[in-house]
């Protein structure tokens, strides 16, 4: 039995999030903030800067996708099994603008064998829905925490 196997689920989720955060250059570089993590769940937020706007004056969809994808990654990696995205899709519901603070909240829908399904809601500071993201995960070899 490894040390990680003896950790309570919430403590394990937090330890996995710390390990991921330390190695996740993209998430940190974009100024995202990890708000919460629990087994199969995570919430991250990000302020939309002028550099993130497109030719329509709204937040480029790629940044919204990236925020949702990061929440997805933190949620599906809470079990100390390296897990990656297999397939993702996003539906943009409303635009986001410079100065908005977006929050992506991920929740596990299903986790069986090596696969999982996660739904991620992206909202603005007013609680308005900006996007809905669904991610399919695949567990690969390796662990986040040392034995």
Buried (B, 14 or more C-beta within 10 A) or exposed (E): EEEBEEBEEEEBBBBBBEBBBEEBEEBBEBEBEBEBBBBBBBBBBBBBEEEBBEEEEBBBBEBBBBBBBBBBBBBBBBBBBBBEBBEBEBEBEEBBEBEBBBBBBBBBEEBEEEEBBBBBBBBBEEEEEBBBBBBBBBBEEEBBBEE
